[in-house]
Amino acid sequence: MTPAAGPHRLEVAGLSKTFGPTRALRGVRLQVTPGELHGLVGQNGCGKSTLVKILTGVYSPDPGGSLTVDGRPLSLPVRPAEQREAGVSVVHQNLGLVDERTVWENVRLGRYRAGRLSRRIDRKQERRAVEEVLARLGRPLDVGERVGALSAEDRAAVAIARAMQDHRPGSGLIIFDESTRALGREARSRFFDLVRSLIAGGASVLLISHQLEEIVEVTDRVTVLRDGAVIEAGVPTREVDETALTRMMLGRHLVTHDRVDTQAREEALASVRGLAVGPVDGLDLEIRRGEIVGLTGLVGSGFQEAAEALGGARRARAGGLTVREHELALDRRRGCTGDFVAAGVAFVPERRLEEGLAGELSVADNLTLPRVRSRGNPLRIGAAWQAEETAAMIALLDIRPADPGAPVATLSGGNQQKVLLGKWLAGKPDLLVLHEPTQAVDVGARHDIIDAVRAAARAGCGVVLASVDAVDLAVLCDRVLVFRDGRVARELSGDLDQDAIVHATFGADESGEGWVG
Ligand SMILES: Nc1ncnc2c1ncn2[C@@H]1O[C@H](COP(=O)(O)OP(=O)(O)OP(=O)(O)O)[C@@H](O)[C@H]1O
């Protein structure tokens, strides 16, 4: 679309943010017009989240920048009330919903209006308010339903309703910060239908995504950040394609990954017997050296629980895992991670800071932690092997900043993901269990991660890759097990392609159930 005349919906000028030695943003400018779907892309650590946090008042920027909405300047740092009044709202990663709560509670969370006299929440009024917002969106839902029980697209509608409830018709800016990843292809397209209907009504959208295909497909214009600075401001999307965007983001050309010949050897490496965890009941699985086995399915199908149990992060009801000569009981209590490490099993969880990394410790400490005990005196921090291993992993995975002393919590999401993977790869595991390893990483980092996983397989490591990302599964795996209702509904192998994986995950199975995505 052509930019509308009159003031911009959002105008950011000269915005900078410095964290100690890191210049996270440098003189950023960004203009979003009314009724525009504007994409914002950039490598991990280029400053996207920092920008969103400034727009929503979490961070105060360095002095000197300015921020206007519909021509009205906002004070810096942004005050929550002012942000709400201006109609700027964010939908976070994975939609930011609380599954255990109802639709109306999710929409109203944090903004209940208590009765003036009773100080009680007026449930009837709250529910009615939410029904009205959903009606405005054209998505009437049962507001008393638990959000966890909803379909992916209804969940998306709840997140959008939550974001737009204070918007005056024809105004407002919704920022989607990596919000669409959990949506399947079909749900995603309906999600964008909904977004377009908001835009047709005059709202604006800033879409932050690592899915360049999606950016190219749905946005009107796109702004590219690199190392905290704007490289391209508001290029009309019809003038770019994925390759051009990648080059702008990374400053280099990337060769896309194709499938490579299998690295799997004849030699058996690991076997799973009678695994019962979550909805899974009695899973058997053999993994050979160098083999990459994918586990996938819809949320709740059991593939995630199975991966967590194999990695020692979740206690199973029953089951055993044999890796070479090591036998591990999978129904043991958590806390026996040491046994898994000793057996050569490494698990890279999806939730990095909660399960996998110590945020306050440095990159070097996090990368080398699992081997501190076996390789030397834990009190002798800074040993030569630690420096060597850290330097090797920083280089292999292009971890940024390349500073071994930086606390991990200060790294961007994608760079934390790389540290987590590096932590386990450096230990040269026999069995590597990965859960969503490329989540929230940019195209360049994804490239590095795929290379690193392949190199591990080439060295004889068996890999279990649990993911909803059909592209990752298709380029990396020798075979893919598709879970449905706790059982392996399909096993795909041979020349895998992503459409076949998506179809097997979302499509009707032999019994004719399900729906085609
Ligand atoms: N609280 C903080 N303290 C120190 N440095 C920080 C802090 N927050 C972010 N940074 C640094 O600022 C830079 C920008 O990080 P930011 O999280 O904004 O990147 P991003 O583009 O959102 O990355 P990703 O795509 O990986 O989420 C990075 O170098 C990061 O290490």
The ligand as a Gaussian input file, in Angstrom:
#p B3LYP/6-31G(d) Opt

LIG

0 1
 N       19.751000      -5.935000      29.885000
 C       20.798000      -5.963000      29.058000
 N       22.059000      -5.769000      29.505000
 C       23.119000      -5.790000      28.663000
 N       23.037000      -6.008000      27.324000
 C       21.805000      -6.208000      26.824000
 C       20.625000      -6.213000      27.646000
 N       19.554000      -6.450000      26.856000
 C       20.033000      -6.593000      25.595000
 N       21.386000      -6.441000      25.571000
 C       22.253000      -6.503000      24.384000
 O       21.689000      -5.633000      23.419000
 C       21.788000      -6.187000      22.114000
 C       20.408000      -6.257000      21.483000
 O       19.650000      -7.311000      22.099000
 P       18.121000      -7.602000      21.753000
 O       17.636000      -8.565000      22.771000
 O       17.385000      -6.313000      21.591000
 O       18.264000      -8.322000      20.338000
 P       17.143000      -8.964000      19.402000
 O       17.292000      -8.307000      18.062000
 O       15.819000      -8.891000      20.037000
 O       17.651000     -10.457000      19.290000
 P       16.859000     -11.877000      19.176000
 O       16.385000     -11.972000      17.764000
 O       17.952000     -12.852000      19.463000
 O       15.769000     -11.872000      20.205000
 C       22.478000      -7.533000      22.273000
 O       23.860000      -7.357000      22.024000
 C       22.257000      -7.879000      23.727000
 O       23.328000      -8.684000      24.190000

